[in-house]
Amino acid sequence: MKKESKTQEKVTSAKKVKTTDAQETITLLQAIGRIVEGARDSKLSDNFMRQYKREIRLIADAYGITPRQAVLFCITLECGPYSVYFNELARFLDMNNVASLSFGADINDMIKRRILRYRDKDKDAFSVRDTVVNGLRENQAIIAPTVIVEDCDTLFEIMDTWFSRWSDNEPNIDEVVEDLLRLFKDNKEIGFAQKILDLKLNKSEMVVLTYFCHLLVNDNDNRITFSQMEWIFERRTSFKRFTREMGQGTHPLMVQEFIENICEDGQANSNCFCLTEKAKRELLAELHLETSEIKMHNLLEAQHIEPKEMFYPKAMRQQIDELNSFLDDKQFLEIQRRLINSGLRTGFACLFYGAPGTGKTETVYQLARVTGRSIMVVDVPQIKSKWVGESEKNIKALFDRYRMLVKRCELAPILLFNEADAIFGVRKNGAESAVDKMENTIQNIILQEMENLQGIMIATTNLAGNLDGAFERRFLYKVRFEKPDATVRRCIWQEMIPDLSDLEAQTLADGFDLSGGQIENIARKNTINHILHGDSSDRLAILKKYCCDETIETRSSRPRMGYQ
């Protein structure tokens, strides 16, 4: 059950008001009835005001208004309550139309107190608010108060109550808009409220977008049909125009990429809609909703990266040290400043390529740890959605998210594409299939984003030959990761299994051409074996067997697959 906020209780509670004297107790409705009967043709005379003083005072005290306003309120209920003109009040009181001009200040005051509301922008007609009318049905004086909330969660609790009532009772759309605008204006410090106001949407657009957000947040419903939105439109013609624009994708909320079609079986469903990732990101960031954008990457902070000693051949060590120096904050900012002054692009893109297990990904982690930078690790399979059109949106959302992180973070994070060949492949000429077209579109988007990159992007691949030439040209640094030589392998063996003797480490290093990743696998097996069986009298023989198992492909008669 959802916890109800204190603010929500203020909105939904009702204060029952009545008065007593030595003779009788009268209710609000009885008092209103008597005032209406006595006011007809009374010209608001002093005699009328004295005769119904007790009833008038009851209404005035209940709603916090003046006696004269209490009478006009009762007459508005009788003549309306949903559309009343100033001259109708004058006719009811048997006064001329000129005299009705004096009612303006009283009506304005009751509108400010949220008892009445104007019906149109010309302020010719007004009505009693639904909240007040509904309260009177239960003989209660309810005025919608100014609602001030502490956070976005509470704001949506309030809207949950309101939208539940509105969708059930077919409200006046102008009153819905007025309530929402007042709620947002009174709570501008809440990001969602301020962003909705900043969009400057028309009435129906604001209600539709807010309703979509409410359904997602409060009902976990992000699959909205036309039938759920029909109550928002008072006229059938307006609803038909809305459905036509939504179905064609020309509605402003779709053009601005806040709402989009649901995709089913690879096709867009023109009758079913949802909030876009952009809407969730820009409007609902305070609520920390889990979105598909979040699933597309993981943000790994530098302080959570475990330190690990890395071993490289001499030439490669020089390249890694240079990168480490380049990514140092002071150096990086100075380099960017000079590039800007020279009219050159400031983004830094680097490619790590080479055989599996040679430390490409771990090197990125250690660079980030040493330089204090977070890593935005891209989940490539999540980006390549099976839905037509989704992959392109995903990659755009990914780079939008990265740009926001660069602006927000003190140190620009590293954008890491692991196994980048899966998404940076060679573009297909004359692509005809939907999949080929999607692949080309994704690659074109990435190429453009690399041109405009403001931060740091590192891609790793085992299959450098599969990369499109246009990608290669956009990588400022290209670092080839090779299998370690015997000297480096010996260091890795002793790092992974510290109690190896120099002779044992050298024997394994000379006897088996393994990568660092393969040596790490063997070290793990050795640890497991020790836990299960204890110390072995011939550990070296066991390690050699593990090395043979790790290089099983060399004993296979089948040709090797993939890049060689």
TAZI-V776945 format. One line per field, one symbol per residue. burial: # if it has 24 or more other ideal C-beta (glycine too) atoms within 12 Angstrom, else .. A space follows every 10 residues. Layout:
BEGIN
burial->???
END
This chain:
BEGIN
burial->....#.##.. ##.#..#.#. .....##### ##.###.### .#.#...##. .#.####### .##.#.#### ########## #..###.### .##.#....# ..#..##..# #.#######. ....###### ######..## #####.###. .######### ###..##... ########## ####.##..# .##.###.#. #.######## ########.. .#.#.#..#. ###....... .##.##.... #.##..#### ###....#.. .######### #######.#. ###..##.## .#..#....# ###..#..## ..##.##... .#..##.... .....##### ########## ########## ########## .####.#.## ########## ###.##..#. ########## #####.#... .......### #######.## ..######## ####..##.. ##.####### ####...### ####.##..# ...##..##. .#.####### ###.##.... ........## .##..##..# #......... ....
END
